[in-house]
Amino acid sequence: MRRLLLAACTVVALAGGSLAAVGAPAAQAVGAPATWTSVTPAPMPPPGPSSSLVFDPATGQLLAYDSYNDSNCTLPQTQVWTWDGAAWTDHQQVTPPQGRDAAAFGFDPASRQVVMFGGSAYDTCPGETFTGFENETWTWNGSIWAQQHPAVSPPARYTACAAADDATGQFLMYGGMGDGPVDLADTWNWTGTNWQQLT
């Protein structure tokens, strides 16, 4: 059985008996044993405050996206790592998404790809100056990020929530904070090539 537990935008994924978490631990599932194991694999992703983590059922791996730069700009602006249950693998990208925080991030069961939308964007190193909210759509096919160019796109935002609905096979995104700033309460479905607003 696979469970996804969400707690304060922290994703904890249980797949094939392996548990992985970023940030604060989520509440224990009813009936689940309380067993945490500390591991220190090498190599490991560098520490960063803006990591996103999602389970990718197409590859059976956890995907970590991190857009953190340190003050001396010694780290790449965008880092992509996968966890296979035993080791981290670094995936350097030729044309990765621009560094951003709090993008909507999840797995689309229809296209069998990870989808990322929006986020709070920063310029290239040095400086990490805030440049606004994004309305870009990116997909991860298991090895590379590719920017999509849908005819219809949600307004720019960050801190939106996104998840797959297994009953309908849809990838849904809800809410977030838009330019203004203003709280958003809209719902969108990613069709694999376009965004469709739902009511």
Backbone as a chain_set.jsonl record, in Angstrom:
{"seq": "MRRLLLAACTVVALAGGSLAAVGAPAAQAVGAPATWTSVTPAPMPPPGPSSSLVFDPATGQLLAYDSYNDSNCTLPQTQVWTWDGAAWTDHQQVTPPQGRDAAAFGFDPASRQVVMFGGSAYDTCPGETFTGFENETWTWNGSIWAQQHPAVSPPARYTACAAADDATGQFLMYGGMGDGPVDLADTWNWTGTNWQQLT", "coords": {"N": [[0.844, -1.177, 0.0], [0.494, 2.254, -0.751], [1.023, 5.362, 0.74], [0.375, 8.825, 0.963], [1.239, 11.458, 2.962], [0.322, 14.638, 4.019], [1.576, 17.516, 5.493], [1.633, 20.692, 6.455], [2.664, 21.529, 3.936], [4.688, 19.712, 3.753], [5.865, 16.773, 2.38], [5.426, 13.374, 2.9], [6.342, 10.235, 1.927], [5.391, 6.898, 1.444], [6.539, 4.092, 0.063], [6.873, 0.925, -1.232], [7.662, 0.117, 1.256], [9.577, 1.895, 2.131], [10.337, 4.883, 3.815], [10.329, 8.367, 3.495], [11.106, 11.745, 4.243], [10.739, 15.322, 4.226], [11.466, 18.166, 6.06], [9.334, 18.926, 8.863], [8.175, 16.042, 10.678], [5.253, 14.253, 9.682], [1.965, 13.56, 11.048], [1.493, 10.351, 12.494], [0.186, 7.67, 10.58], [-2.93, 6.006, 11.14], [-2.632, 3.027, 12.873], [-0.163, 2.512, 11.755], [3.227, 1.498, 12.182], [5.455, 3.149, 14.447], [8.205, 3.863, 13.298], [11.229, 5.235, 12.662], [14.128, 5.652, 10.758], [17.387, 6.758, 10.762], [19.419, 7.737, 8.132], [22.493, 8.162, 6.337], [23.288, 8.632, 3.468], [25.718, 8.798, 0.79], [26.418, 10.376, -2.26], [24.707, 13.343, -0.934], [21.865, 15.56, -1.268], [22.565, 19.087, -1.042], [21.965, 21.102, 1.906], [19.025, 23.108, 2.004], [16.591, 25.764, 2.013], [14.389, 25.709, 0.336], [13.371, 23.348, -0.751], [11.472, 21.007, -2.693], [9.494, 18.091, -2.673], [8.42, 15.082, -4.15], [6.69, 12.016, -4.764], [7.351, 9.916, -7.475], [5.555, 7.844, -9.238], [5.98, 6.728, -11.761], [8.679, 6.227, -12.035], [9.236, 5.125, -9.628], [10.585, 6.527, -7.72], [11.604, 9.111, -5.376], [11.411, 12.53, -6.079], [13.384, 15.328, -5.76], [13.423, 18.78, -5.799], [15.353, 21.638, -5.77], [15.999, 25.002, -5.318], [17.959, 26.503, -4.155], [20.505, 28.887, -3.45], [23.662, 29.467, -1.949], [25.131, 32.154, 0.029], [27.505, 32.799, -1.186], [27.201, 31.953, -3.728], [28.041, 29.399, -4.497], [26.722, 27.082, -5.009], [24.803, 25.301, -7.473], [22.04, 26.992, -9.065], [19.612, 25.655, -9.526], [18.794, 22.491, -8.402], [18.406, 19.024, -8.925], [17.399, 16.021, -7.619], [17.109, 12.474, -7.192], [15.693, 9.866, -5.208], [16.082, 6.507, -4.588], [15.373, 4.77, -2.629], [17.602, 3.797, -1.486], [19.793, 5.317, -2.262], [20.838, 8.654, -3.181], [20.639, 10.384, -6.306], [22.204, 12.694, -8.369], [20.887, 14.925, -10.696], [21.987, 16.809, -13.018], [20.901, 19.593, -14.915], [20.493, 20.832, -18.227], [18.833, 22.91, -19.141], [17.244, 23.945, -16.729], [14.297, 24.679, -14.682], [13.94, 28.103, -13.688], [15.27, 29.335, -10.582], [13.111, 29.048, -7.771], [10.652, 29.424, -5.159], [8.209, 27.565, -3.297], [6.53, 26.404, -5.331], [3.715, 24.82, -6.982], [3.489, 21.312, -6.996], [3.519, 18.074, -8.18], [2.438, 14.681, -9.074], [1.253, 13.719, -12.24], [-1.115, 11.485, -13.162], [-2.177, 10.9, -15.685], [-0.394, 11.727, -17.769], [1.806, 10.59, -16.725], [3.906, 12.023, -15.595], [5.801, 14.295, -13.559], [4.505, 17.376, -12.513], [5.107, 20.845, -12.368], [4.125, 24.015, -11.239], [4.199, 27.562, -11.337], [5.306, 29.516, -8.52], [7.5, 31.442, -6.395], [9.674, 33.598, -7.759], [13.229, 34.049, -8.259], [16.1, 36.023, -9.146], [19.073, 35.229, -11.11], [22.096, 34.025, -9.622], [24.592, 36.398, -8.577], [22.807, 37.401, -5.564], [19.967, 36.715, -5.506], [17.499, 38.105, -5.858], [14.104, 38.928, -5.413], [11.852, 38.444, -8.067], [9.216, 38.26, -8.731], [5.994, 36.508, -9.063], [5.597, 33.318, -10.626], [4.121, 31.974, -13.665], [4.718, 29.71, -15.006], [4.698, 26.441, -16.503], [6.105, 23.337, -15.893], [7.377, 20.09, -16.735], [8.474, 16.887, -15.582], [10.069, 14.124, -16.829], [11.254, 11.928, -15.757], [13.898, 12.076, -16.263], [14.58, 14.594, -17.348], [13.744, 18.116, -17.066], [11.159, 19.872, -18.739], [9.934, 22.771, -20.222], [6.548, 23.653, -20.57], [4.097, 24.995, -22.844], [1.249, 25.955, -22.52], [-1.934, 26.836, -24.035], [-3.84, 27.984, -22.422], [-3.452, 29.221, -19.195], [-3.148, 29.178, -15.619], [-3.373, 32.12, -13.473], [-0.339, 33.737, -12.331], [1.274, 32.502, -9.366], [2.106, 31.469, -5.982], [2.692, 29.003, -3.391], [0.494, 27.355, -3.931], [-1.553, 24.369, -3.752], [-1.204, 21.049, -4.959], [-2.259, 17.959, -6.429], [-2.768, 14.525, -7.388], [-5.837, 13.1, -8.461], [-6.874, 10.06, -7.953], [-9.286, 8.806, -8.52], [-10.413, 10.101, -10.717], [-8.296, 10.418, -12.395], [-7.155, 12.867, -12.746], [-4.939, 15.702, -12.584], [-4.798, 18.065, -10.19], [-4.842, 21.505, -9.197], [-4.963, 23.87, -6.596], [-5.773, 27.096, -5.389], [-3.525, 29.316, -3.59], [-1.194, 32.091, -3.46], [-1.49, 35.108, -5.141], [-0.357, 37.784, -7.375], [-0.297, 40.967, -5.882], [-0.343, 41.319, -2.87], [-2.726, 38.613, -3.25], [-5.109, 36.332, -1.952], [-5.884, 33.282, -3.516], [-8.567, 31.254, -4.764], [-9.109, 29.362, -6.682], [-9.617, 26.504, -8.869], [-7.798, 24.229, -10.819], [-7.261, 22.036, -13.611], [-4.8, 19.982, -15.011], [-4.408, 18.982, -18.272], [-2.502, 17.598, -19.587], [-1.573, 18.887, -21.775], [-2.649, 21.347, -21.535], [-4.134, 23.843, -19.344], [-7.151, 23.703, -17.502], [-9.77, 25.476, -16.146], [-11.751, 24.696, -13.35], [-15.07, 24.623, -11.965]], "CA": [[0.0, 0.0, 0.0], [1.232, 3.502, -0.812], [0.322, 6.451, 1.408], [0.998, 10.139, 0.947], [0.79, 12.249, 4.091], [0.646, 16.037, 3.817], [1.549, 18.295, 6.731], [2.268, 21.999, 6.289], [3.397, 21.485, 2.682], [5.75, 18.72, 3.833], [5.376, 15.527, 1.823], [6.028, 12.151, 3.387], [5.889, 9.205, 0.99], [5.678, 5.518, 1.808], [6.459, 3.301, -1.16], [7.702, -0.259, -1.14], [8.16, -0.041, 2.606], [10.577, 2.902, 2.475], [9.739, 6.14, 4.237], [11.224, 9.512, 3.347], [10.42, 12.965, 4.634], [11.459, 16.587, 4.23], [10.846, 19.079, 7.013], [8.806, 18.348, 10.089], [7.477, 14.785, 10.446], [3.798, 14.309, 9.678], [1.34, 12.707, 12.042], [1.549, 8.936, 12.162], [-1.048, 7.1, 10.066], [-3.581, 5.115, 12.092], [-2.217, 1.643, 12.766], [1.182, 2.383, 11.206], [4.246, 1.445, 13.23], [6.241, 4.373, 14.606], [9.603, 3.506, 13.103], [12.047, 6.139, 11.856], [15.518, 5.234, 10.682], [18.264, 7.804, 10.267], [20.413, 7.251, 7.176], [23.387, 9.207, 5.839], [23.88, 8.172, 2.214], [26.609, 9.731, 0.098], [26.279, 11.793, -1.926], [23.409, 13.811, -0.475], [21.571, 16.931, -1.685], [22.984, 20.077, -0.06], [20.839, 21.664, 2.645], [18.436, 24.29, 1.396], [15.285, 26.054, 2.602], [13.292, 25.773, -0.627], [13.239, 22.065, -1.423], [10.165, 20.391, -2.912], [9.658, 16.64, -2.754], [7.223, 14.387, -4.606], [6.905, 10.642, -5.207], [7.116, 9.716, -8.902], [5.242, 6.427, -9.439], [6.466, 6.25, -13.061], [10.042, 5.741, -11.853], [9.361, 4.52, -8.312], [11.565, 7.299, -6.972], [11.26, 10.426, -4.88], [12.06, 13.593, -6.823], [13.628, 16.527, -4.958], [13.796, 19.97, -6.569], [15.854, 22.64, -4.835], [16.475, 26.184, -6.04], [18.682, 27.294, -3.166], [21.893, 29.324, -3.613], [24.22, 30.032, -0.734], [25.467, 33.569, -0.108], [28.674, 32.944, -2.052], [26.835, 31.429, -5.052], [28.875, 28.25, -4.809], [25.853, 25.966, -5.372], [23.967, 25.566, -8.649], [20.778, 27.625, -8.694], [18.583, 24.627, -9.505], [19.312, 21.152, -8.228], [17.405, 17.966, -9.063], [17.91, 14.764, -7.08], [16.133, 11.397, -7.013], [15.979, 8.899, -4.143], [15.536, 5.212, -5.005], [15.176, 3.939, -1.451], [18.904, 3.478, -0.916], [20.812, 6.302, -2.601], [20.48, 9.857, -3.923], [21.312, 10.602, -7.584], [22.185, 14.094, -8.794], [20.543, 15.086, -12.11], [22.278, 18.157, -13.501], [20.033, 19.908, -16.032], [21.005, 21.833, -19.157], [17.909, 24.048, -19.083], [16.3, 23.687, -15.645], [13.462, 25.823, -14.301], [14.591, 29.157, -12.904], [15.095, 29.161, -9.152], [11.82, 29.519, -7.243], [10.162, 28.837, -3.913], [6.781, 27.311, -3.076], [5.768, 26.065, -6.538], [2.834, 23.655, -6.906], [4.379, 20.234, -7.393], [2.847, 16.797, -7.994], [2.489, 13.69, -10.149], [0.075, 13.646, -13.102], [-1.248, 10.085, -13.563], [-2.529, 10.762, -17.105], [0.825, 11.825, -18.583], [2.851, 9.891, -15.978], [4.994, 12.946, -15.39], [5.673, 15.251, -12.467], [4.159, 18.71, -13.008], [5.395, 21.951, -11.465], [3.544, 25.27, -11.715], [4.313, 28.794, -10.561], [6.346, 29.7, -7.533], [8.028, 32.777, -6.152], [10.911, 33.505, -8.523], [14.397, 34.842, -7.891], [17.025, 36.184, -10.251], [20.231, 34.36, -11.06], [23.123, 34.382, -8.66], [24.416, 36.613, -7.139], [21.768, 38.299, -5.1], [18.682, 36.084, -5.243], [16.5, 39.155, -5.714], [12.75, 38.526, -5.797], [11.469, 39.003, -9.37], [7.778, 38.118, -8.958], [5.409, 35.177, -9.075], [5.683, 32.672, -11.937], [2.983, 31.195, -14.177], [5.28, 28.702, -15.901], [4.402, 25.027, -16.293], [7.224, 22.456, -16.229], [7.134, 18.663, -16.499], [9.647, 16.037, -15.368], [9.754, 12.826, -17.427], [12.092, 10.905, -15.145], [15.307, 12.4, -16.477], [14.796, 16.004, -17.657], [12.661, 19.087, -16.984], [10.804, 20.512, -20.006], [8.912, 23.799, -20.057], [5.372, 23.511, -21.412], [3.565, 26.286, -23.273], [-0.19, 25.765, -22.714], [-2.685, 27.977, -24.559], [-4.509, 28.562, -21.264], [-2.624, 29.013, -18.016], [-3.621, 29.887, -14.432], [-2.594, 33.305, -13.105], [0.872, 33.492, -11.56], [0.997, 32.259, -7.949], [2.965, 30.553, -5.225], [2.063, 28.279, -2.272], [-0.69, 26.573, -4.313], [-1.476, 22.938, -3.481], [-1.473, 20.238, -6.139], [-2.283, 16.525, -6.16], [-3.489, 13.685, -8.34], [-7.084, 12.482, -8.027], [-6.842, 8.722, -8.545], [-10.624, 8.411, -8.969], [-10.694, 10.689, -12.029], [-7.082, 10.473, -13.193], [-6.82, 14.27, -12.995], [-3.955, 16.404, -11.776], [-5.512, 19.271, -9.795], [-4.141, 22.533, -8.444], [-5.921, 24.744, -5.928], [-5.428, 28.242, -4.556], [-2.21, 29.929, -3.552], [-1.105, 33.542, -3.316], [-1.205, 35.739, -6.42], [0.158, 39.15, -7.351], [-1.132, 41.905, -5.139], [-0.7, 39.901, -2.991], [-4.124, 38.273, -3.035], [-5.371, 34.907, -1.788], [-6.629, 32.703, -4.637], [-9.402, 30.109, -4.385], [-9.533, 28.74, -7.931], [-9.227, 25.111, -9.063], [-7.373, 23.991, -12.192], [-6.912, 20.675, -14.009], [-3.802, 19.887, -16.082], [-4.862, 17.943, -19.2], [-1.336, 17.013, -20.241], [-1.094, 19.898, -22.717], [-3.309, 22.626, -21.274], [-4.818, 24.003, -18.072], [-8.598, 23.899, -17.6], [-10.309, 25.919, -14.866], [-12.939, 23.98, -12.925], [-15.942, 25.398, -11.092]], "C": [[0.886, 1.235, 0.0], [0.399, 4.587, -0.157], [1.096, 7.733, 1.206], [0.4, 10.942, 2.084], [1.26, 13.673, 3.888], [0.542, 16.772, 5.148], [2.345, 19.569, 6.511], [3.182, 22.01, 5.076], [4.638, 20.617, 2.767], [5.187, 17.404, 3.328], [6.149, 14.371, 2.42], [5.486, 11.031, 2.52], [6.316, 7.841, 1.48], [5.472, 4.672, 0.574], [7.401, 2.112, -1.037], [8.324, -0.445, 0.227], [9.195, 0.976, 3.026], [9.899, 4.226, 2.769], [10.755, 7.241, 4.081], [10.443, 10.765, 3.661], [11.335, 14.16, 4.476], [10.738, 17.503, 5.193], [10.341, 18.334, 8.234], [8.075, 17.051, 9.802], [5.971, 14.967, 10.515], [3.256, 13.398, 10.77], [1.357, 11.261, 11.556], [0.19, 8.46, 11.666], [-1.609, 6.114, 11.083], [-3.132, 3.685, 11.841], [-0.815, 1.446, 12.218], [2.205, 2.33, 12.332], [5.069, 2.726, 13.252], [7.718, 4.025, 14.507], [10.261, 4.49, 12.156], [13.475, 5.624, 11.897], [16.334, 6.358, 10.082], [19.304, 7.188, 9.335], [21.245, 8.429, 6.692], [24.06, 8.721, 4.558], [24.81, 9.236, 1.637], [26.595, 9.381, -1.387], [24.868, 12.112, -1.431], [23.154, 15.195, -1.047], [22.056, 17.91, -0.638], [21.779, 20.627, 0.685], [20.331, 22.93, 1.962], [17.035, 24.504, 1.896], [14.132, 25.931, 1.627], [13.112, 24.474, -1.391], [11.775, 21.664, -1.575], [10.407, 18.907, -3.144], [8.348, 16.01, -3.194], [7.605, 12.961, -4.99], [6.491, 10.524, -6.661], [6.831, 8.239, -9.153], [5.76, 5.876, -10.766], [7.872, 5.676, -12.946], [10.231, 5.011, -10.533], [10.345, 5.249, -7.429], [10.932, 8.56, -6.388], [12.069, 11.445, -5.674], [12.181, 14.814, -5.926], [14.101, 17.637, -5.873], [14.182, 21.055, -5.586], [16.44, 23.798, -5.623], [17.309, 27.088, -5.151], [20.081, 27.651, -3.653], [22.408, 29.791, -2.256], [24.703, 31.455, -1.006], [26.666, 33.808, -1.014], [28.435, 32.401, -3.455], [27.711, 30.247, -5.451], [28.053, 27.015, -5.174], [25.093, 26.302, -6.647], [22.621, 26.137, -8.23], [19.647, 26.61, -8.619], [19.247, 23.266, -9.382], [18.16, 20.164, -8.286], [18.038, 16.654, -8.606], [16.78, 13.739, -7.054], [16.648, 10.428, -5.959], [15.303, 7.591, -4.503], [15.284, 4.259, -3.85], [16.477, 3.59, -0.767], [19.934, 4.566, -1.153], [20.204, 7.489, -3.331], [21.278, 9.918, -5.219], [21.112, 12.044, -7.997], [21.913, 14.145, -10.299], [20.795, 16.534, -12.522], [21.494, 18.404, -14.791], [20.654, 20.988, -16.909], [20.14, 23.087, -19.107], [16.862, 23.79, -17.993], [15.369, 24.867, -15.447], [14.28, 26.832, -13.519], [14.33, 28.91, -11.424], [13.797, 29.77, -8.657], [11.514, 28.815, -5.938], [8.673, 28.554, -4.047], [5.979, 27.131, -4.352], [4.823, 24.907, -6.235], [3.562, 22.496, -7.588], [3.661, 18.915, -7.16], [2.939, 15.911, -9.213], [1.169, 13.654, -10.897], [-0.072, 12.213, -13.604], [-1.555, 9.907, -15.045], [-1.284, 10.776, -17.994], [1.986, 11.055, -17.975], [4.104, 10.736, -15.878], [4.736, 13.784, -14.138], [5.439, 16.627, -13.081], [4.51, 19.733, -11.943], [4.823, 23.225, -12.072], [3.867, 26.397, -10.752], [5.495, 28.821, -9.623], [6.742, 31.16, -7.408], [9.446, 32.805, -6.704], [11.991, 34.442, -8.012], [15.324, 34.931, -9.09], [18.207, 35.232, -10.098], [21.247, 34.903, -10.062], [24.102, 35.38, -9.294], [23.166, 37.425, -6.823], [20.475, 37.658, -4.704], [17.594, 37.122, -4.992], [15.148, 38.656, -6.197], [12.349, 39.212, -7.099], [9.99, 38.822, -9.678], [7.309, 36.681, -8.904], [5.416, 34.63, -10.502], [4.332, 32.079, -12.346], [3.464, 30.163, -15.184], [4.819, 27.305, -15.502], [5.594, 24.213, -16.776], [6.831, 21.013, -15.947], [8.464, 17.931, -16.403], [9.3, 14.641, -15.858], [10.577, 11.679, -16.857], [13.565, 11.169, -15.333], [15.558, 13.871, -16.769], [13.539, 16.824, -17.373], [12.417, 19.672, -18.371], [9.726, 21.548, -19.744], [7.793, 23.573, -21.054], [4.823, 24.902, -21.736], [2.068, 26.146, -23.568], [-0.861, 27.032, -23.246], [-3.401, 28.718, -23.438], [-3.677, 28.224, -20.034], [-3.227, 29.747, -16.823], [-2.808, 31.153, -14.197], [-1.375, 32.908, -12.279], [0.537, 33.373, -10.079], [2.13, 31.48, -7.308], [2.162, 30.01, -4.053], [0.742, 27.615, -2.651], [-0.47, 25.114, -3.929], [-1.862, 22.16, -4.731], [-1.413, 18.77, -5.771], [-3.019, 15.811, -7.274], [-4.752, 13.145, -7.687], [-7.161, 11.118, -8.708], [-8.192, 8.292, -9.098], [-10.916, 8.918, -10.378], [-9.475, 10.699, -12.948], [-6.629, 11.885, -13.497], [-5.685, 14.727, -12.086], [-4.539, 17.775, -11.475], [-4.605, 20.212, -9.007], [-5.18, 23.48, -7.862], [-5.218, 25.893, -5.229], [-4.013, 28.741, -4.691], [-2.319, 31.426, -3.349], [-0.694, 34.136, -4.652], [-0.675, 37.147, -6.25], [-0.823, 40.062, -6.636], [-0.562, 42.272, -3.783], [-2.176, 39.67, -2.684], [-4.242, 36.759, -2.889], [-6.249, 34.419, -2.933], [-7.404, 31.477, -4.162], [-9.925, 29.419, -5.632], [-8.961, 27.333, -8.058], [-8.938, 24.877, -10.539], [-7.01, 22.525, -12.391], [-5.901, 20.743, -15.15], [-4.169, 18.709, -16.982], [-3.713, 17.187, -19.853], [-0.74, 17.963, -21.256], [-1.622, 21.276, -22.385], [-3.881, 22.646, -19.859], [-6.306, 24.302, -18.31], [-9.115, 24.305, -16.225], [-11.607, 25.174, -14.578], [-13.753, 24.852, -11.989], [-16.711, 24.485, -10.162]], "O": [[1.915, 1.263, 0.675], [-0.788, 4.729, -0.451], [2.326, 7.741, 1.267], [-0.819, 11.093, 2.163], [2.437, 13.914, 3.619], [-0.466, 16.663, 5.846], [3.57, 19.538, 6.394], [4.332, 22.442, 5.16], [5.549, 20.758, 1.95], [4.138, 16.962, 3.796], [7.38, 14.382, 2.445], [4.269, 10.893, 2.394], [7.462, 7.646, 1.883], [4.348, 4.546, 0.086], [8.59, 2.28, -0.767], [9.372, -1.077, 0.364], [9.659, 0.939, 4.165], [8.989, 4.64, 2.05], [11.909, 7.09, 4.48], [9.248, 10.843, 3.377], [12.556, 14.037, 4.577], [9.512, 17.605, 5.146], [10.841, 17.268, 8.592], [7.406, 16.952, 8.773], [5.473, 15.752, 11.322], [3.978, 12.58, 11.339], [1.249, 10.99, 10.36], [-0.84, 8.796, 12.249], [-0.854, 5.461, 11.804], [-3.239, 3.186, 10.72], [-0.315, 0.32, 12.213], [2.067, 3.04, 13.329], [5.348, 3.314, 12.207], [8.401, 3.907, 15.524], [9.896, 4.571, 10.983], [13.967, 5.21, 12.947], [16.007, 6.858, 9.005], [19.988, 6.232, 9.703], [20.762, 9.56, 6.641], [25.257, 8.43, 4.553], [24.699, 10.419, 1.959], [26.743, 8.212, -1.742], [23.963, 11.28, -1.496], [24.102, 15.941, -1.294], [21.976, 17.611, 0.554], [20.672, 20.62, 0.146], [21.106, 23.716, 1.418], [16.334, 23.533, 2.182], [12.979, 26.039, 2.046], [12.737, 24.496, -2.564], [10.947, 21.942, -0.708], [11.409, 18.52, -3.744], [7.284, 16.356, -2.679], [8.707, 12.719, -5.481], [5.412, 10.974, -7.043], [7.769, 7.45, -9.27], [5.96, 4.667, -10.884], [8.224, 4.745, -13.67], [11.25, 4.354, -10.324], [10.888, 4.667, -6.489], [9.879, 9.014, -6.835], [13.261, 11.254, -5.915], [11.18, 15.285, -5.386], [15.057, 17.468, -6.63], [13.423, 21.361, -4.666], [17.282, 23.596, -6.498], [17.363, 28.299, -5.366], [20.773, 26.801, -4.214], [21.681, 30.434, -1.499], [24.685, 31.907, -2.15], [26.826, 34.902, -1.554], [29.347, 32.385, -4.282], [28.08, 30.112, -6.617], [28.614, 26.006, -5.601], [24.771, 27.466, -6.882], [22.113, 25.806, -7.159], [18.803, 26.699, -7.728], [20.145, 22.926, -10.152], [17.076, 20.427, -7.766], [19.068, 16.228, -9.128], [15.614, 14.108, -6.908], [17.85, 10.196, -5.827], [14.089, 7.554, -4.703], [15.011, 3.077, -4.062], [16.485, 3.143, 0.38], [20.851, 4.736, -0.349], [19.187, 7.358, -4.012], [22.453, 9.551, -5.244], [19.993, 12.558, -7.981], [22.607, 13.5, -11.084], [19.915, 17.384, -12.388], [21.428, 17.532, -15.657], [21.262, 21.935, -16.412], [20.66, 24.201, -19.038], [15.719, 23.454, -18.303], [15.617, 25.946, -15.984], [15.196, 26.47, -12.781], [13.3, 28.348, -11.052], [13.421, 30.869, -9.064], [12.052, 27.746, -5.65], [7.966, 29.215, -4.808], [4.865, 27.644, -4.457], [5.089, 24.104, -5.341], [4.18, 22.679, -8.636], [3.228, 18.654, -6.038], [3.447, 16.32, -10.257], [0.1, 13.571, -10.291], [0.755, 11.756, -14.394], [-1.229, 8.865, -15.614], [-1.139, 9.926, -18.873], [3.024, 10.878, -18.613], [5.219, 10.244, -16.051], [3.592, 13.956, -13.717], [6.096, 16.999, -14.053], [4.246, 19.522, -10.759], [5.002, 23.492, -13.26], [3.821, 26.232, -9.532], [6.543, 28.233, -9.89], [6.358, 31.998, -8.224], [10.327, 32.12, -6.185], [11.71, 35.482, -7.415], [15.343, 34.044, -9.943], [18.331, 34.525, -9.098], [21.243, 36.085, -9.715], [24.423, 35.22, -10.471], [22.561, 38.044, -7.698], [19.914, 38.007, -3.666], [16.852, 37.022, -4.015], [15.048, 38.038, -7.257], [12.49, 40.428, -7.225], [9.541, 39.185, -10.765], [8.101, 35.756, -8.725], [5.262, 35.382, -11.465], [3.509, 31.73, -11.5], [2.732, 29.782, -16.097], [4.581, 27.022, -14.328], [6.045, 24.366, -17.911], [6.05, 20.74, -15.035], [9.445, 18.3, -17.049], [8.35, 14.03, -15.37], [10.59, 10.582, -17.415], [14.4, 10.57, -14.655], [16.644, 14.369, -16.473], [12.421, 16.311, -17.428], [13.369, 19.939, -19.103], [8.713, 21.244, -19.115], [8.041, 23.332, -22.235], [5.055, 25.861, -21.0], [1.658, 26.21, -24.727], [-0.428, 28.148, -22.958], [-3.554, 29.938, -23.495], [-3.251, 27.083, -19.855], [-3.771, 30.838, -16.994], [-1.675, 31.255, -14.667], [-1.376, 31.875, -11.61], [-0.365, 34.049, -9.584], [2.988, 30.913, -7.984], [1.074, 30.504, -3.759], [-0.065, 27.334, -1.766], [0.671, 24.672, -3.794], [-2.752, 22.574, -5.475], [-0.625, 18.367, -4.915], [-3.796, 16.417, -8.012], [-4.748, 12.778, -6.512], [-7.473, 11.028, -9.896], [-8.251, 7.501, -10.039], [-11.592, 8.24, -11.152], [-9.602, 10.96, -14.145], [-5.816, 12.098, -14.397], [-5.498, 14.215, -10.982], [-4.756, 18.569, -12.39], [-3.727, 19.781, -8.259], [-6.147, 23.85, -8.528], [-4.201, 25.702, -4.562], [-3.381, 28.616, -5.74], [-3.401, 31.958, -3.098], [0.313, 33.735, -5.236], [-0.556, 37.649, -5.133], [-2.038, 39.925, -6.783], [-0.308, 43.454, -3.547], [-2.796, 40.439, -1.95], [-3.577, 36.0, -3.594], [-7.239, 35.062, -3.28], [-6.957, 30.753, -3.272], [-11.06, 28.942, -5.646], [-7.949, 27.006, -7.437], [-9.72, 25.27, -11.405], [-6.522, 21.858, -11.478], [-6.103, 21.46, -16.13], [-4.237, 17.571, -16.519], [-3.941, 16.232, -20.596], [0.445, 17.876, -21.576], [-1.109, 22.275, -22.891], [-4.087, 21.597, -19.249], [-6.66, 25.061, -19.212], [-8.928, 23.578, -15.249], [-12.46, 25.037, -15.455], [-13.208, 25.715, -11.301], [-17.503, 24.958, -9.347]]}, "num_chains": 1, "name": "protein.A"}
